[in-house]
């Protein structure tokens, strides 16, 4: 991505931002959740891993990462949000 990324760690999550947050990570015991700041209809998600989270918080999708093999796919989704934010 770019060198303009700012990391904002908090007590409960870690946010990555450019002008606005483009992704936040929540660490759980069983998995890692990525909250990607992009609308469900604005993201190219052929495997349909993203869940619409907009009813809770604007234009956000939620993706659970349970296995290392899913990381590259989720990074592609995050890159789409980075480019839009």
C-alpha positions in Angstrom: 0.0 0.0 0.0 1.5 3.4 0.8 3.7 5.2 3.2 0.8 7.4 4.3 -0.7 4.8 6.6 -1.1 5.7 10.3 -1.5 3.0 12.9 -3.9 3.8 15.8 -3.8 1.1 18.5 -6.4 1.2 21.2 -7.3 -1.1 24.1 -9.7 -3.2 22.1 -8.6 -2.9 18.5 -5.9 -1.6 16.1 -7.0 0.8 13.3 -5.1 1.6 10.2 -5.9 4.9 8.6 -5.0 7.2 5.7 -7.4 10.1 5.7 -10.0 7.9 7.4 -9.8 4.5 8.9 -9.7 1.9 6.1 -9.5 -1.2 8.4 -9.6 -2.1 12.0 -8.6 -5.5 13.5 -10.1 -7.1 16.6 -8.1 -10.0 18.1 -10.2 -12.8 19.5 -9.2 -16.2 21.0 -10.5 -18.2 18.0 -9.9 -15.8 15.2 -9.1 -12.3 13.9 -11.8 -10.0 12.7 -11.2 -7.3 10.2 -13.7 -4.4 9.9 -13.1 -3.0 6.5 -14.4 0.5 5.8 -16.1 0.0 2.5 -19.7 -0.7 1.5 -20.6 -4.3 0.7 -21.6 -3.2 -2.8 -18.3 -1.4 -3.4 -16.0 -4.3 -2.8 -15.0 -7.1 -5.2 -15.4 -10.2 -3.0 -15.8 -13.3 -5.3 -15.5 -15.8 -2.3 -18.3 -13.9 -0.4 -16.2 -13.8 2.8 -17.3 -10.3 3.7 -20.4 -9.7 5.8 -22.3 -6.5 5.6 -21.9 -4.7 8.9 -23.6 -1.4 7.8 -26.6 -1.9 10.0 -24.3 -1.5 13.0 -21.9 1.1 11.8 -22.2 2.8 8.4 -20.4 1.4 5.4 -18.4 -1.4 6.9 -17.9 -5.1 6.1 -16.7 -7.7 8.6 -14.3 -10.5 7.6 -13.2 -13.3 10.0 -9.7 -14.7 9.5 -9.5 -18.2 11.0 -6.5 -19.6 9.1 -3.3 -18.2 7.7 -4.3 -19.2 4.2 -7.0 -16.6 4.2 -4.7 -13.6 4.8 -3.8 -12.9 1.2 -7.4 -12.9 0.2 -8.4 -10.5 3.0 -5.4 -8.2 2.2 -6.9 -7.8 -1.3 -10.2 -6.7 0.3 -8.3 -4.3 2.6 -6.3 -2.9 -0.4 -9.7 -2.0 -2.0 -10.7 -0.1 1.0 -7.3 1.7 1.2 -7.7 2.9 -2.4 -11.2 4.2 -1.7 -10.3 6.0 1.6 
